[in-house]
Amino acid sequence: VSVSTELVLRHRARDAAYAATKSAVDVFSACLAAEVQEYGIEVNTWTPGYVRTDMGGSKARDSVETVEESCMWMLAQQPMALTGRILRKPDFGQTWGPGIPL
């Protein structure tokens, strides 16, 4: 599981280097998933959103506990069910998650 950020979808001043490197993580993970799928190795990218951590700061909208559910759901799926996908926490329960067909 690679960890990325929603900042790859936004274009804000002072975030260029961070967003560029996380964009590279997204593409690398998708390519790696395609390369190793035949060996039964799953590769996913998860973006937890804006989380209250040392990096996110106290103004972040989500606590670690609120994003934990989406990560645990992703990890509990059948092997290879999600490989190659970017699973964005803000989409959890809308385009992916419990009750939504894979």
C-alpha positions in Angstrom: 0.0 0.0 0.0 1.4 3.4 -1.0 0.1 6.5 0.7 -0.6 9.6 -1.3 -2.5 12.8 -1.0 -5.4 14.8 -2.3 -3.0 17.6 -3.2 -2.2 15.8 -6.5 -5.7 16.9 -7.6 -5.2 20.6 -6.5 -2.9 23.2 -7.8 -1.8 25.4 -4.9 1.1 27.6 -4.3 3.9 26.2 -2.1 2.7 22.6 -2.7 4.5 21.9 -6.0 7.3 19.6 -4.7 5.1 17.6 -2.4 2.3 17.2 -4.9 4.7 16.3 -7.7 6.4 13.6 -5.6 3.0 12.1 -4.5 1.8 12.2 -8.1 4.9 10.1 -8.9 3.9 7.7 -6.1 0.4 7.3 -7.8 1.9 6.6 -11.2 4.6 4.3 -9.9 2.1 2.3 -7.9 -0.3 1.9 -10.8 2.6 0.7 -13.1 4.0 -1.6 -10.4 0.5 -3.1 -9.9 0.4 -3.9 -13.6 3.9 -5.4 -13.6 3.4 -7.7 -10.6 -0.2 -8.6 -10.9 0.6 -11.9 -12.7 2.6 -13.0 -9.6 -0.4 -12.4 -7.3 1.1 -9.3 -5.8 -1.4 -6.5 -5.0 -0.4 -2.8 -5.1 -2.8 0.0 -4.1 -2.6 3.6 -3.3 -4.6 5.1 -0.4 -5.1 8.8 0.2 -6.3 9.4 3.8 -7.3 13.1 3.2 -6.5 16.0 5.4 -5.7 14.4 8.8 -4.8 15.9 12.2 -1.2 14.8 12.6 2.1 16.5 13.1 2.2 17.2 9.4 -1.5 18.0 8.9 -1.8 20.2 11.9 -4.7 20.9 14.2 -6.9 22.5 11.6 -7.2 19.3 9.5 -10.8 18.1 9.1 -10.2 14.4 10.0 -8.7 12.6 12.9 -6.6 9.4 12.5 -9.6 7.5 13.9 -12.0 8.7 11.2 -9.7 7.7 8.4 -8.7 4.4 9.9 -12.0 2.7 8.9 -11.3 3.2 5.2 -7.8 1.8 5.4 -8.9 -1.2 7.4 -11.7 -1.9 4.9 -9.2 -1.7 2.0 -6.8 -4.1 3.8 -9.7 -6.6 4.6 -10.7 -7.2 1.0 -10.0 -10.4 -0.9 -6.5 -10.6 -2.4 -6.2 -8.8 -5.8 -9.7 -7.3 -5.5 -8.4 -3.7 -5.6 -5.0 -3.9 -7.2 -3.9 -0.9 -9.2 -6.5 1.4 -7.7 -6.1 4.8 -6.1 -8.5 4.7 -3.1 -9.2 8.3 -2.0 -10.6 8.6 1.6 -13.1 11.4 0.6 -14.7 8.9 -1.9 -15.0 6.1 0.8 -18.7 5.1 1.0 -19.4 6.8 -2.3 -17.3 5.1 -5.0 -15.7 2.4 -2.9 -16.2 0.8 0.5 -18.8 -1.3 2.3 -21.8 -2.3 0.2 -20.3 -0.9 -3.1 -19.4 -3.6 -5.7 -15.7 -3.9 -6.4 
